[in-house]
């Protein structure tokens, strides 16, 4: 299969420099492989969506000179390209997993899970779920709250080699536990939606931020259970503020919209990012042809084993 990459922003605010790093590397990977780049809007978490974000994000990307071959504004053969318009695919995936006996209803809250002494913590997502409701399956009962749908995770180690972060392995059942596929409020979980979409859109490589590295084993496992094969993964180093804190979509100093408003040119911004990411041995010119030079000369191997990069003071 020819190369098919994707950039998948969430329309919850302005794109920041970390988002730009991911978009740039995704664009470079697709163009250097003479492949196709898909732009997918991940707006499935509708309570967090900001109405003006999608057009603003697309405008910022085009201002930089980045383009894509398929997306909500250009169409394509595997659309629609907004997750909010793809919910039928997610329901079909849930039905397929249910037929395998691999899903169950759960009305446990995070507080319930945290109160179980045997539940260790799994990073930012909170406590590992110990399978309290697994034995009830999908049958209805008296609920404490609207139930979520969880995946009954099989005991299996997942191994993969990330293009930038190297070899990885994870026992999903032990380290994460049975994870949510659809929340009690009806919102489809990120883990389900991206797997279904990447399979349906025939994505061969996922370029995304290193903050999502821990999700990879879950998604590979889920892709296999849905009868597909997961794409390759390339997790770009995170861009952090000078003090090490996460960049904020609402901070003009860190966003593309803020850079545009301050009069920064696209080439100057790309030159700054290329220097941070060590994509070239020599500095880029501040005017003219930054993106074309990067397409021809950028060495993406420089990103290996670099989980986080900090902005200069």
C-alpha positions in Angstrom: 0.0 0.0 0.0 1.3 3.5 -0.9 2.0 5.9 2.0 -1.0 7.5 3.6 -0.5 9.8 6.6 -2.8 12.0 8.5 -2.9 15.1 10.7 -5.8 15.1 13.0 -6.3 18.3 15.1 -9.1 18.7 17.7 -11.0 22.0 17.2 -10.8 23.0 20.8 -8.7 26.2 20.4 -5.9 27.6 18.3 -3.1 25.4 17.1 0.1 26.0 19.1 3.7 25.3 18.2 3.5 21.7 19.4 0.6 21.2 17.0 2.7 22.8 14.2 5.6 20.5 14.9 3.3 17.5 14.4 1.6 19.0 11.3 5.0 19.8 9.8 6.5 16.3 10.4 3.3 14.6 9.1 3.5 16.8 6.0 7.2 16.1 5.5 6.7 12.3 5.9 3.9 12.3 3.3 5.7 14.5 0.8 9.1 12.8 1.2 7.3 9.4 0.5 5.4 10.9 -2.4 2.3 9.8 -0.6 -1.0 11.3 0.5 -1.8 13.4 3.6 -5.3 13.2 5.1 -6.6 16.0 7.3 -9.2 14.7 9.8 -11.0 16.9 12.3 -11.3 15.1 15.6 -14.4 16.8 16.9 -16.0 13.8 18.6 -15.8 15.3 22.1 -18.5 17.8 21.2 -18.7 19.5 24.7 -15.1 20.7 24.2 -15.5 21.9 20.5 -15.1 25.6 19.9 -17.1 26.6 16.8 -14.5 28.9 15.4 -11.5 26.6 15.8 -11.8 24.4 12.7 -11.8 27.3 10.1 -9.1 29.1 12.1 -6.9 26.0 12.3 -7.2 25.3 8.6 -6.4 28.9 7.8 -3.3 28.8 10.0 -2.0 25.7 8.3 -2.5 27.1 4.8 -0.9 30.4 5.9 2.2 28.3 6.7 2.1 26.7 3.2 1.0 23.2 4.4 -1.5 21.4 2.2 -3.4 18.1 2.3 -4.8 15.7 -0.3 -8.0 14.8 1.5 -10.0 16.6 4.2 -13.3 18.3 5.1 -12.6 21.2 2.8 -11.2 19.3 -0.2 -13.2 16.0 0.0 -11.8 12.5 -0.8 -12.8 8.9 -1.2 -12.9 7.9 2.4 -14.8 10.8 4.0 -16.5 12.3 5.8 -13.5 13.9 7.4 -15.1 15.1 10.6 -15.5 12.5 13.4 -18.8 14.0 14.3 -20.1 12.8 10.9 -18.7 9.2 11.3 -20.7 8.0 14.3 -22.3 5.2 12.4 -18.9 3.6 11.9 -18.2 3.7 15.6 -21.5 2.1 16.4 -20.8 -0.7 13.9 -17.4 -1.3 15.5 -19.0 -1.5 19.0 -21.5 -4.0 17.6 -18.7 -6.1 16.1 -16.9 -6.2 19.5 -20.1 -7.0 21.3 -20.6 -10.0 19.0 -17.2 -11.2 20.2 -18.2 -10.8 23.8 -15.5 -8.2 24.2 -17.5 -5.3 25.6 -19.5 -4.7 28.8 -21.5 -2.0 30.5 -20.0 -0.2 33.4 -21.4 2.5 35.8 -18.3 2.9 38.0 -17.1 6.5 38.5 -13.4 7.5 38.8 -14.0 7.9 42.5 -15.3 4.4 42.7 -12.2 3.1 40.9 -9.8 5.2 43.0 -11.4 3.8 46.2 -10.3 0.3 45.3 -7.0 -0.3 47.0 -5.8 -2.7 44.3 -6.2 -0.2 41.5 -2.8 1.3 40.6 -2.6 4.5 38.7 -2.0 4.7 35.0 -0.5 8.1 34.2 -2.8 11.0 33.4 -5.8 8.9 32.8 -6.1 8.0 36.5 -6.5 4.6 38.1 -6.3 1.3 36.3 -9.8 -0.1 36.0 -9.8 -3.6 37.8 -12.8 -5.0 35.9 -15.5 -4.6 38.6 -18.4 -4.7 36.1 -16.9 -7.2 33.6 -18.9 -10.2 34.8 -22.2 -8.4 34.1 -21.5 -8.2 30.4 -23.9 -6.1 28.3 -27.1 -6.9 30.2 -29.1 -4.2 31.7 -29.5 -3.6 35.4 -30.2 -0.8 37.9 -27.6 1.9 37.2 -26.0 4.3 39.6 -25.4 6.6 36.5 -25.6 6.2 32.7 -23.2 3.4 31.9 -20.1 3.5 29.7 -19.1 0.7 27.4 -15.7 -0.8 28.2 -13.4 -3.2 26.3 -12.6 -6.5 28.0 -8.9 -6.3 27.4 -7.2 -9.7 26.7 -4.1 -10.7 28.6 -1.5 -10.0 25.9 1.7 -8.1 25.5 1.8 -5.6 22.7 5.2 -4.7 21.1 6.0 -2.2 18.5 8.9 0.0 17.2 8.1 3.7 17.1 9.9 5.6 14.3 11.1 8.3 16.7 10.8 6.8 20.2 12.2 3.4 19.5 11.0 -0.1 20.8 8.0 -0.2 23.1 6.0 -2.9 24.9 3.0 -2.9 27.1 0.8 -5.3 28.9 -2.4 -3.4 28.4 -4.5 -5.5 30.8 -2.1 -5.1 33.6 -1.0 -1.5 33.1 -4.2 0.1 31.8 -7.0 -2.4 32.4 -10.4 -2.4 30.6 -10.7 1.0 28.9 -13.8 3.0 27.9 -15.0 2.9 24.3 -18.1 5.0 24.7 -18.7 7.3 27.7 -21.9 7.3 29.7 -22.9 10.6 28.2 -22.9 9.1 24.7 -19.5 10.5 23.5 -17.4 7.9 21.7 -13.9 7.6 23.3 -10.8 8.8 21.5 -9.3 5.3 21.6 -12.2 3.8 19.6 -12.8 6.7 17.1 -9.1 7.0 16.0 -8.7 3.3 15.5 -11.9 3.0 13.4 -11.0 6.0 11.4 -7.4 5.0 10.7 -8.5 1.6 9.5 -11.3 3.0 7.3 -9.1 5.7 5.9 -6.3 3.2 5.2 -3.7 5.2 7.1 -0.3 3.5 6.9 1.5 5.8 9.4 0.4 7.9 12.3 2.5 11.0 13.1 1.4 12.6 16.4 2.7 14.0 19.6 4.7 12.0 22.1 2.0 12.6 24.7 -0.1 10.0 22.9 2.6 7.3 22.9 1.0 5.5 25.9 -2.2 5.1 23.8 -0.5 3.1 21.1 -0.6 -0.4 22.5 -4.4 0.0 23.3 -5.0 1.1 19.7 -3.0 -1.7 18.2 -4.8 -4.2 20.3 -8.2 -2.7 19.3 -7.3 -2.6 15.6 -6.5 -6.3 15.8 -9.8 -7.1 17.5 -11.6 -5.2 14.8 -10.0 -7.4 12.2 -7.5 -4.8 10.9 -3.9 -4.0 11.1 -2.7 -1.0 12.9 -0.5 1.6 11.1 3.1 2.4 11.9 3.6 5.1 14.6 5.9 8.0 14.8 5.6 10.1 17.9 7.0 13.6 17.5 8.8 15.2 20.5 6.6 17.5 22.6 7.3 21.2 22.5 7.2 22.5 26.0 7.4 26.1 27.3 10.8 27.3 28.5 9.9 26.4 32.1 8.9 22.8 31.0 5.2 23.4 31.3 2.7 22.3 28.5 1.9 24.8 25.8 -1.6 26.3 26.0 -4.0 26.8 23.0 -5.2 30.0 24.6 -1.7 31.6 25.0 -1.0 33.9 22.1 2.7 33.6 22.7 2.5 29.9 21.8 -0.1 29.8 19.0 0.0 30.2 15.3 -2.7 32.8 15.4 -0.7 34.8 17.9 2.4 34.6 15.7 0.4 35.8 12.7 -1.0 38.7 14.7 2.5 39.6 15.8 3.6 39.9 12.2 5.9 36.8 12.2 6.3 35.4 8.7 5.6 31.7 7.9 9.2 31.2 6.9 10.6 32.7 10.0 8.3 30.5 12.1 9.2 27.4 10.2 12.9 28.3 10.5 12.5 28.6 14.3 10.8 25.2 14.5 13.3 23.5 12.2 16.1 24.8 14.4 14.4 23.5 17.6 13.8 20.1 16.0 17.3 19.9 14.6 15.9 19.1 11.1 18.8 20.7 9.2 22.6 21.1 9.9 22.5 24.7 8.7 20.0 27.4 9.7 17.1 28.0 7.4 16.8 31.4 5.7 14.3 33.6 7.4 12.6 34.4 4.1 11.6 32.8 0.8 11.6 29.0 0.6 11.7 27.4 4.0 9.1 24.8 3.4 10.6 23.6 0.1 14.0 23.4 1.6 12.7 21.3 4.5 10.8 19.0 2.0 14.1 18.4 0.2 16.6 18.3 3.0 15.0 17.7 6.4 16.6 14.8 8.3 13.8 13.4 10.4 16.1 10.9 12.1 17.2 13.8 14.3 13.9 13.4 16.2 14.7 10.0 17.5 14.8 9.5 21.3 13.8 13.1 22.0 10.5 12.9 24.0 10.4 16.6 24.9 12.0 19.8 23.5 11.8 23.2 25.3 11.2 26.6 23.7 14.1 28.9 24.3 13.7 31.7 26.9 
